[in-house]
Amino acid sequence: MGKIIVSVHSTLDGVFTGPRGDENNFTMWAMPGVTDSMNDILNMVQQAEALLMGRVTYEGLSQVWPFQKGDFADAMNKTPKYVATRNMDLREVHWGDYGSTISLLSGDLSQNIAKVKDQIQGYIMVTASAGLVQSLINEGLADEISVVIHPVILSSGKRYLDNITSRQDLKLINTQQYEISGSMKLDYKVIN
């Protein structure tokens, strides 16, 4: 059975976007830490058996990665991908020349994720996709959370875990400090 691992970059105050007025800027505020942690993130993507993303993340990534070259692009493009959405207007998903690697999961999240977890033996990586991650956590479907915390306080912007509906206990299973940026990767197991 597959395991869902959430991977996110966040400020110290929990923001994963740019500040108010620049919410669509998901990385500029974190570039030193993103660069510093890139090998670890690449390793996670390369080891993933599948990638799971929400509609908004899909719409952004599908416009970029199919047209890139290199190790990260190969991992993003060749790994099976699932797009989970409740938006019934989205009827098809595309990933450039890698169309056979992407599938749409529309409708009931719990049922869809249960089917995917049954099909996958390794881990399923969720990147960004805050709304999806909040739903996965609220429904007890996330197994691990890997967060790179950047030494930045933005005070505004979208917070990654805004809509969690109940207490979630976590167990720290790994840490990694990035010397150049001062960022820290914390890996937690979700205790249900």
C-alpha positions as CSV (number, residue, x, y, z in Angstrom):
1,M,0.0,0.0,0.0
2,G,1.3,3.4,-0.9
3,K,2.1,6.2,1.6
4,I,1.3,9.8,1.1
5,I,4.2,12.2,1.8
6,V,3.5,16.0,1.7
7,S,6.4,18.2,0.7
8,V,6.3,22.0,1.2
9,H,8.4,25.1,1.6
10,S,7.2,27.5,4.2
11,T,8.3,30.6,6.0
12,L,8.8,30.5,9.8
13,D,5.3,31.9,10.2
14,G,3.7,29.2,8.0
15,V,3.3,31.2,4.8
16,F,3.9,29.3,1.5
17,T,3.1,32.1,-1.0
18,G,4.5,35.5,-1.5
19,P,3.1,38.2,0.9
20,R,-0.3,39.9,0.4
21,G,-0.4,41.3,-3.1
22,D,2.1,38.8,-4.4
23,E,0.5,35.5,-3.4
24,N,1.2,33.9,-6.8
25,N,4.9,34.2,-6.1
26,F,5.6,30.8,-4.6
27,T,9.4,30.8,-4.6
28,M,11.1,34.1,-4.8
29,W,10.9,34.7,-1.1
30,A,12.5,31.3,-0.5
31,M,15.1,31.1,-3.3
32,P,18.2,30.7,-1.1
33,G,16.6,27.8,0.8
34,V,15.1,26.3,-2.4
35,T,18.5,26.3,-4.0
36,D,20.1,24.9,-0.9
37,S,17.6,22.0,-0.6
38,M,17.2,21.2,-4.3
39,N,19.2,18.0,-4.2
40,D,17.1,16.6,-1.3
41,I,13.8,17.6,-3.1
42,L,15.1,16.1,-6.4
43,N,15.9,12.9,-4.5
44,M,12.3,12.8,-3.1
45,V,10.8,13.3,-6.5
46,Q,13.0,10.7,-8.1
47,Q,12.1,8.1,-5.4
48,A,8.4,8.8,-5.6
49,E,6.3,6.2,-7.2
50,A,3.7,8.9,-8.0
51,L,3.0,12.6,-7.6
52,L,-0.3,13.9,-6.4
53,M,-1.4,17.5,-6.8
54,G,-4.4,19.7,-6.7
55,R,-5.9,21.6,-9.6
56,V,-4.2,24.9,-9.1
57,T,-0.7,23.3,-8.7
58,Y,-1.4,21.2,-11.7
59,E,-2.3,24.2,-13.8
60,G,0.9,25.9,-12.9
61,L,3.3,22.9,-13.1
62,S,1.9,21.5,-16.4
63,Q,2.7,24.8,-18.1
64,V,6.4,24.5,-17.1
65,W,7.8,21.1,-16.5
66,P,6.9,19.3,-19.8
67,F,9.0,21.9,-21.6
68,Q,12.1,21.7,-19.4
69,K,15.2,19.5,-19.6
70,G,17.4,17.9,-16.9
71,D,17.1,15.6,-14.0
72,F,14.4,17.4,-12.2
73,A,12.3,17.7,-15.4
74,D,12.8,14.0,-16.1
75,A,11.6,13.1,-12.6
76,M,8.6,15.5,-12.9
77,N,7.7,14.4,-16.4
78,K,8.2,10.7,-16.2
79,T,6.7,9.9,-12.8
80,P,3.0,9.0,-12.8
81,K,0.9,12.0,-11.7
82,Y,-2.6,12.3,-10.3
83,V,-4.6,15.5,-10.2
84,A,-7.2,15.6,-7.4
85,T,-10.0,18.1,-7.8
86,R,-13.6,18.7,-6.8
87,N,-14.0,21.1,-9.7
88,M,-16.3,19.4,-12.1
89,D,-15.3,21.9,-14.9
90,L,-11.9,20.1,-15.2
91,R,-12.6,17.1,-17.4
92,E,-9.1,16.4,-18.9
93,V,-5.5,16.8,-17.8
94,H,-2.5,17.1,-20.0
95,W,1.3,17.1,-19.4
96,G,2.8,18.0,-22.8
97,D,4.3,15.0,-24.5
98,Y,3.9,13.0,-21.3
99,G,0.1,12.6,-21.4
100,S,0.3,8.9,-20.5
101,T,1.8,9.9,-17.1
102,I,-1.1,12.0,-15.8
103,S,-4.6,11.0,-14.5
104,L,-7.6,13.0,-13.2
105,L,-9.1,12.1,-9.9
106,S,-12.4,14.0,-9.7
107,G,-15.1,13.5,-7.1
108,D,-14.8,11.9,-3.6
109,L,-11.2,12.5,-2.3
110,S,-11.2,9.6,0.2
111,Q,-12.3,7.0,-2.4
112,N,-9.9,8.2,-5.0
113,I,-7.0,8.3,-2.7
114,A,-7.8,4.9,-1.3
115,K,-7.7,3.5,-4.9
116,V,-4.4,5.2,-5.7
117,K,-2.8,4.0,-2.4
118,D,-3.9,0.5,-3.2
119,Q,-2.2,0.7,-6.6
120,I,1.1,2.2,-5.5
121,Q,3.6,0.3,-3.4
122,G,6.0,3.1,-2.7
123,Y,5.3,6.6,-1.7
124,I,3.1,9.3,-3.3
125,M,4.5,12.8,-3.1
126,V,2.3,15.8,-2.8
127,T,4.0,19.1,-3.6
128,A,2.5,22.5,-2.8
129,S,-1.3,22.0,-3.2
130,A,-2.3,23.6,0.1
131,G,-6.0,23.0,-0.3
132,L,-5.5,19.3,-1.2
133,V,-3.0,18.8,1.7
134,Q,-5.5,20.3,4.2
135,S,-8.2,17.9,2.9
136,L,-5.8,15.0,3.1
137,I,-4.8,15.8,6.7
138,N,-8.4,16.5,7.7
139,E,-9.5,13.1,6.3
140,G,-6.5,11.2,7.9
141,L,-5.0,10.4,4.5
142,A,-1.5,12.0,4.8
143,D,1.2,9.7,6.2
144,E,4.1,12.1,6.5
145,I,4.8,15.8,6.2
146,S,8.2,17.1,5.0
147,V,8.6,20.8,5.4
148,V,11.5,23.1,4.5
149,I,11.3,26.0,6.9
150,H,13.0,29.1,5.6
151,P,14.3,31.8,8.0
152,V,11.9,34.4,6.7
153,I,8.8,35.9,8.4
154,L,6.4,37.4,5.8
155,S,3.5,38.3,8.2
156,S,1.0,38.0,5.3
157,G,0.3,35.6,2.4
158,K,-1.5,32.3,2.4
159,R,-0.7,29.9,5.2
160,Y,-0.2,26.3,4.4
161,L,-2.2,24.7,7.2
162,D,-5.0,27.3,7.6
163,N,-8.0,25.0,7.4
164,I,-7.0,22.1,9.6
165,T,-10.2,21.1,11.5
166,S,-8.7,19.1,14.4
167,R,-5.6,18.4,16.3
168,Q,-2.9,16.4,14.4
169,D,-0.1,14.8,16.3
170,L,3.2,14.4,14.6
171,K,6.4,12.5,15.3
172,L,9.8,14.0,14.1
173,I,11.6,11.3,12.1
174,N,14.4,13.3,10.4
175,T,16.0,16.7,10.3
176,Q,18.3,18.4,7.8
177,Q,19.9,21.8,8.2
178,Y,21.0,23.7,5.1
179,E,24.1,25.7,6.0
180,I,24.1,28.3,3.2
181,S,20.5,29.5,3.6
182,G,19.9,28.6,7.2
183,S,16.7,26.7,6.1
184,M,15.8,23.5,7.9
185,K,14.0,20.4,6.6
186,L,11.8,18.6,9.1
187,D,10.2,15.3,8.3
188,Y,7.3,14.2,10.4
189,K,5.2,11.1,10.6
190,V,1.5,11.8,11.1
191,I,0.2,9.9,14.1
192,N,-3.5,9.0,13.5
